[in-house]
Amino acid sequence: MFEKSLDHIAERILTLDEASLNSLWEKYKDRMEQFDTSKEWEKAVIVFFIINAVRVKNKIFNENIGQSNIDKHAVSRKPARDIPYLKRIK
């Protein structure tokens, strides 16, 4: 039950737009830095870290996609082994 709830929360978070979340980052950062013992403060901390989690997830995702594109592109540029790269011209 607990794991299913977390999975549902993650699914909902994945639908959020990073640009929209980034516009809220400063607000929740400021609220988090103003510690008090209220539920609102606790929720602000959770929201702040959710925003950061989405940002980090997207950064890792983009870096890996970029690297795999570089790797694929590099492989396609290599000359075939049975064809010499340099040719002698007379």
C-alpha positions in Angstrom: 0.0 0.0 0.0 2.8 2.4 1.0 4.9 1.7 -2.0 1.9 2.0 -4.3 1.1 5.4 -2.8 4.7 6.6 -3.5 4.6 5.2 -7.0 1.4 7.2 -7.6 3.0 10.4 -6.2 6.0 9.8 -8.5 3.7 9.4 -11.5 2.0 12.7 -10.7 5.3 14.5 -10.3 6.6 13.2 -13.6 3.7 15.1 -15.3 4.8 18.4 -13.9 6.7 20.9 -16.2 10.2 21.7 -15.0 10.0 25.3 -16.2 6.9 25.9 -14.1 8.5 24.2 -11.2 11.6 26.4 -11.6 9.5 29.5 -11.3 8.4 28.3 -7.8 11.9 27.3 -6.7 12.8 30.7 -5.1 9.5 30.9 -3.3 9.9 27.5 -1.6 13.6 28.0 -0.9 12.8 31.3 1.0 9.9 29.6 2.9 12.1 26.7 3.8 14.8 29.0 5.2 12.2 30.6 7.5 12.0 27.7 9.9 9.0 27.2 12.1 7.1 24.2 13.4 4.1 24.5 11.2 2.7 22.0 8.7 3.1 24.7 6.0 6.8 24.9 6.6 7.0 21.1 6.4 5.1 21.1 3.1 7.3 23.8 1.8 10.4 21.7 2.5 8.9 18.7 0.7 7.9 20.9 -2.3 11.4 22.4 -2.5 13.0 19.0 -2.6 10.5 17.7 -5.1 11.4 20.6 -7.4 15.1 19.8 -6.9 14.5 16.1 -7.6 12.8 16.9 -10.9 15.7 19.2 -11.9 18.3 16.6 -11.0 16.4 13.8 -12.7 16.1 15.9 -15.9 19.8 16.8 -15.8 20.9 13.1 -15.5 18.4 12.2 -18.2 19.6 14.8 -20.6 23.3 14.1 -19.9 22.8 10.4 -20.6 20.7 11.0 -23.8 23.4 13.5 -25.0 26.2 11.0 -24.3 24.4 8.2 -26.1 23.9 10.5 -29.1 27.6 11.3 -29.1 28.5 7.6 -28.9 26.2 6.7 -31.8 27.5 9.6 -33.9 31.1 8.7 -33.2 30.5 5.1 -34.2 29.0 6.1 -37.5 32.1 8.3 -38.4 34.6 5.5 -38.0 35.9 4.1 -41.3 35.4 0.5 -42.1 38.4 -1.7 -41.1 38.7 -3.3 -44.5 38.9 0.0 -46.4 42.1 2.0 -45.8 41.6 5.5 -44.5 44.6 6.9 -46.5 45.0 6.2 -50.2 48.2 6.5 -52.2 47.7 8.7 -55.3 50.2 8.9 -58.1 
